[in-house]
């Protein structure tokens, strides 16, 4: 059985969890597909498709929403949805489920995993959540994987797996409007004395909102304030009026790497 996990990961936490899922599912050879790569995907080559992202202002990121809506219509192909979140998940999983289901997928499982926060605005408010996921959350995550394993086994035996239904309360909530994210971040600037013109911010920007004109230039209309450029800048040359030299999250912290490590695997890289 062949599977695909389409993921969008900001600082690497979601990718770590996707690798854990990939290596924990029995009898399915999963490929991981970074939706920012732009590579073509033949969904017909896969028996089950997963969609994974992080909660971005209480909903899937604009990039993930756009990506899923461009996936060719399916005829009840088995699927699962997964997201990570740093503080409050809100309706992220419910919205992701709704969008994926609109493309004709039969969603058989879904889960949201608590992870450390990587958005500076939240970290500076004292909700870094570096202890996440705790033992209870890890146990629930593994229960989700066990449930997914069981349902995949049913599919292999020609038995229909029951559909996943998000919690009723989550279905009633709404994501925060994108303008709030832009206001919270503010205008981005570059410290020209620190910038080494490496172009990493250009490569990492999932919205193609950064160009180099001697130094990085930000297209604020394209920018979705995801903080990826701020977090990935090794020289900490990118800053805003409110945030400078604080709360950078370029990669998963060591404790999360340890928790997302299977007994028989080596430490994942972001």
LINGIFEN-V951137 format. One line per field, one symbol per residue. ss: DSSP state (A for helix, B for strand, O for the rest). Layout:
BEGIN
ss = ???
END
This chain:
BEGIN
ss = OBBBBBBOOOOOAAAAAAAAAAAAOOOOBBBBBBOOOOOOOOAAAOOBBBBBBBOOOOOOOAAAAAAAAOOOOOOOBBBBBBBBBOOOOOOAAAAAAAAAAAOOBBBBBBBBBBOOOOOAAAAOOOOOOOOOOOAAAAAAAAAAAAAAAAAAAAAAOOOOOOOOOOOAAAAOOOOOOAAAAAAAAOOBBBOOOOOOOOOAAAAAOOOOOBBBOOOBBBOOOOOOOOOAAAAAOOOOOBBBOOOOOOOOOOOOOAAAAAAOOOOOOOOOOO
END
